[in-house]
Amino acid sequence: MVVDEHYVIRIPDNLPLDACASLLYAGITTYSPLRYFGLDKPGMHVGVVGLGGLGHAAVKFAKALGVKVTVISTSPGKKKEAVERLGADSFLVSHDPDQMQVAMGTMDGIIDTVSASHPVLPLIGLLKSHGKLILVGAAEKPLELPVFPLLMRRKIVAGSGIGGIKETQAMIDFASKQNITSDIEVIPMNYVNTAMERLVKADVRYRFVIDIGNTLKAAYNLLALWFLNLSFLFKVCLLLLDKNIHGFYSLVVLNLIYLVLSLLGTQNFNSILYLNLNK
């Protein structure tokens, strides 16, 4: 494969390809606004709305940049995951008015990763003067944006997509130094329909990665086994027609040994197939 060097991302050796793949989307989508809007200074306080594929990446990058991170979610059950496993400093339940009131005016910025329609006024209230609410989730319906709270304290509501090649490479290099990867579940191709059903239920932590290589290998092995059995039956017929009983038994034993070894995963299809076809 020949690729234009301007569109290639170099992946450092210490980043596993499966756990790194999602960084090319979720990683850059959250890393870019943290850098671009200046929410990357140690000691700053950044909120992350939503703890899914984008949200968990935002928490990891923000923590690695040295900022204080508060996860804001509608699901109280995600607090342990956010604080104990991902390292967030605090957790807010967005529909708990008491928790939200205590946190009013405390955040320098918020990365909002939620793609469902939701009120942004409570989030704007969490910002300090000159604070920034950055939307990276694409809501299907237009959000209601009250202007007065923005005017009074010079707050900003902005959006951010992904990033260019240069910034994506910088993100990957930063992830390599900080040992940041996406939390993934590797699945075979034949699990895709089930994975889609689980996605609807939000039953994934936090990205599915399809293992195409091993899926194709399994399909190749199945095809090779079918071809081998076909050749075996053809040779059995020839040996029986020639009344070559000794050859018949030898062929049966050879194929039984092959079958056992292939089930144990210790035999190469190409070499055995070649041996069998040339017997």
C-alpha positions in Angstrom: 0.0 0.0 0.0 1.3 3.5 -0.9 -0.1 6.4 1.1 0.5 10.1 0.8 2.7 11.0 3.8 0.5 14.0 4.6 -2.3 11.7 5.6 -0.4 9.2 7.7 -0.4 9.0 11.5 2.7 7.4 13.1 1.7 5.0 16.0 4.4 4.6 18.6 5.4 1.0 19.5 4.1 1.2 23.0 0.5 1.9 21.9 -1.4 -1.3 21.0 -3.2 -0.8 17.7 -6.6 -2.1 19.0 -6.7 0.2 22.0 -5.2 3.1 20.0 -7.7 2.9 17.1 -10.5 4.8 19.0 -8.1 7.6 19.9 -8.2 8.6 16.2 -11.8 9.6 16.9 -12.7 9.9 20.5 -9.2 10.9 21.5 -8.7 13.8 19.1 -12.3 14.9 19.5 -11.7 15.6 23.2 -8.0 16.4 23.1 -8.4 19.1 20.5 -10.8 21.4 22.4 -8.8 21.0 25.6 -5.8 22.4 23.8 -7.5 24.9 21.5 -9.6 26.6 24.1 -6.8 26.7 26.7 -8.3 24.2 29.1 -5.0 22.4 29.5 -3.3 24.4 32.3 -2.5 22.6 35.5 -4.8 23.7 38.3 -7.7 24.5 36.1 -11.1 22.9 36.8 -12.8 21.2 33.8 -16.1 19.4 33.7 -16.9 16.5 31.4 -20.5 15.9 30.6 -21.3 12.2 29.8 -19.2 9.2 30.6 -19.2 7.2 27.4 -16.8 6.7 24.5 -16.0 10.5 24.2 -16.4 11.2 27.9 -13.9 8.6 29.2 -11.3 9.8 26.7 -11.9 13.4 27.9 -11.3 12.4 31.5 -8.1 10.6 30.6 -6.6 13.5 28.6 -7.7 16.2 31.0 -6.2 14.3 34.0 -3.0 13.8 32.0 -2.8 17.5 31.3 -2.9 18.2 35.1 -6.4 19.8 35.4 -9.0 19.0 38.1 -11.8 17.0 36.5 -15.4 16.7 37.5 -17.6 14.2 35.6 -21.2 15.4 35.2 -23.7 12.6 34.5 -27.4 11.7 34.8 -26.4 8.2 36.1 -25.3 8.1 39.8 -24.1 4.5 39.2 -21.2 5.8 37.1 -19.6 7.6 40.0 -17.4 4.7 41.1 -16.2 4.2 37.5 -15.5 7.9 37.0 -13.6 8.5 40.3 -12.0 5.2 41.2 -11.1 3.8 37.8 -10.7 6.8 35.5 -9.3 9.1 38.2 -11.9 12.0 38.1 -11.6 14.3 41.1 -15.3 14.6 41.6 -18.7 13.6 40.3 -22.0 15.5 39.9 -25.4 14.1 39.2 -26.9 16.7 36.8 -30.5 16.2 38.0 -29.6 16.7 41.7 -30.2 20.5 42.3 -28.3 20.4 45.6 -25.1 19.0 44.0 -25.4 21.4 41.0 -25.9 24.4 43.3 -22.7 23.7 45.3 -20.7 23.5 42.1 -22.1 26.8 40.6 -19.4 29.1 39.2 -16.5 26.7 39.9 -15.4 25.5 36.5 -13.1 27.1 33.9 -14.5 25.0 31.1 -16.8 22.1 30.3 -16.4 19.5 27.5 -20.0 18.4 26.7 -19.9 14.9 25.0 -23.6 14.2 25.1 -25.3 13.7 21.8 -28.9 13.5 23.1 -31.0 16.7 23.7 -30.3 18.1 27.1 -30.6 21.5 28.9 -27.4 23.6 28.7 -28.5 26.3 31.2 -27.4 24.3 34.3 -24.0 23.7 32.6 -23.5 27.4 31.9 -24.2 28.0 35.5 -21.3 25.8 36.5 -18.9 28.1 34.7 -16.8 30.8 36.1 -16.7 34.2 34.5 -15.1 33.8 31.0 -15.8 30.1 31.3 -16.2 28.0 28.1 -18.8 25.3 27.4 -17.5 23.2 24.4 -20.0 21.0 22.6 -18.5 17.9 21.0 -21.6 15.8 20.9 -24.0 16.3 18.0 -27.5 16.6 19.4 -30.3 15.6 17.0 -32.6 18.5 18.1 -31.5 22.1 18.5 -30.5 23.0 22.0 -32.1 25.9 23.8 -29.4 28.5 24.5 -30.3 31.3 26.9 -28.3 34.4 26.1 -28.5 36.5 29.3 -26.2 34.2 31.4 -23.6 34.5 28.7 -23.8 38.3 28.6 -23.4 38.9 32.3 -20.2 36.9 32.8 -18.8 36.9 29.3 -19.1 33.1 29.0 -18.6 31.2 25.7 -20.5 28.4 24.1 -18.6 26.8 21.3 -18.4 23.6 19.3 -15.5 21.4 18.2 -15.2 18.5 15.7 -12.1 16.4 15.4 -8.7 17.8 14.4 -6.2 17.9 11.6 -3.3 15.5 10.9 -0.7 17.6 12.7 -2.9 17.9 15.9 -3.9 14.2 15.7 -0.2 13.2 15.6 0.4 15.5 18.6 -2.5 13.7 20.4 -1.1 10.3 19.6 2.4 11.3 20.8 1.0 12.7 24.0 -1.1 9.6 24.5 2.1 7.5 24.1 4.0 9.5 26.7 1.1 9.4 29.1 0.2 5.8 28.3 -3.4 6.7 27.4 -5.5 4.2 25.5 -9.2 3.8 24.9 -11.1 1.2 27.0 -12.3 -1.3 24.4 -13.9 -4.6 23.8 -12.5 -6.6 20.9 -15.1 -8.5 18.9 -15.1 -10.8 15.8 -17.0 -9.8 12.7 -19.9 -12.3 13.4 -20.6 -10.5 16.7 -21.5 -7.2 15.0 -25.3 -7.6 15.1 -25.1 -8.3 18.8 -22.8 -5.4 19.3 -25.3 -3.1 17.6 -28.0 -4.3 20.0 -25.7 -3.7 22.9 -24.9 -0.2 21.7 -28.6 0.7 21.7 -28.7 -0.3 25.4 -25.4 1.6 26.1 -23.9 -1.8 27.1 -20.3 -1.2 26.0 -17.3 0.1 27.9 -16.4 2.1 25.9 -15.7 1.2 22.3 -16.1 -2.0 20.3 -13.2 -2.8 18.0 -13.8 -5.4 15.2 -10.9 -7.8 14.9 -11.1 -8.2 11.1 -7.7 -9.9 10.8 -8.5 -12.9 13.0 -12.1 -13.0 11.5 -10.6 -13.3 8.0 -8.1 -15.9 9.3 -10.9 -18.0 10.8 -12.8 -17.8 7.5 -9.7 -18.9 5.6 -9.1 -21.8 8.0 -12.7 -22.9 7.6 -12.4 -22.8 3.8 -9.1 -24.7 3.9 -10.6 -27.3 6.2 -13.5 -27.8 3.8 -11.1 -28.1 0.8 -9.0 -30.6 2.8 -12.0 -32.8 3.6 -13.0 -32.7 0.0 -9.6 -33.8 -1.1 -9.6 -36.5 1.6 -12.9 -38.0 0.3 -11.7 -37.9 -3.3 -8.5 -39.8 -2.3 -10.4 -42.3 -0.3 -12.6 -43.1 -3.3 -9.4 -43.5 -5.5 -7.7 -45.8 -2.9 -10.8 -48.0 -2.5 -11.2 -48.3 -6.2 -7.5 -49.4 -6.4 -8.0 -51.7 -3.3 -5.1 -50.0 -1.7 -6.0 -50.7 1.9 -2.6 -49.8 3.3 -2.7 -46.4 1.6 -6.3 -45.9 2.8 -5.4 -46.5 6.5 -2.3 -44.2 6.2 -4.5 -41.4 4.8 -7.1 -41.8 7.5 -4.4 -41.6 10.3 -2.7 -38.6 8.7 -6.0 -36.7 8.5 -6.9 -37.6 12.1 -3.6 -36.3 13.3 -4.1 -33.2 11.3 -7.6 -32.6 12.7 -6.4 -33.0 16.3 -3.5 -30.6 15.8 -5.6 -28.0 14.0 -8.2 -28.1 16.8 -5.3 -27.4 19.3 -4.2 -24.5 17.2 -0.7 -25.9 16.7 -0.8 -26.7 13.0 -0.4 -24.6 9.9 -3.1 -25.1 7.3 -0.9 -24.3 4.4 1.8 -26.9 5.2 -0.6 -29.7 6.1 -2.8 -29.0 3.1 0.3 -29.1 0.8 1.4 -32.4 2.4 -2.0 -34.0 2.1 -2.5 -33.0 -1.5 0.9 -34.3 -2.5 0.6 -37.7 -0.8 
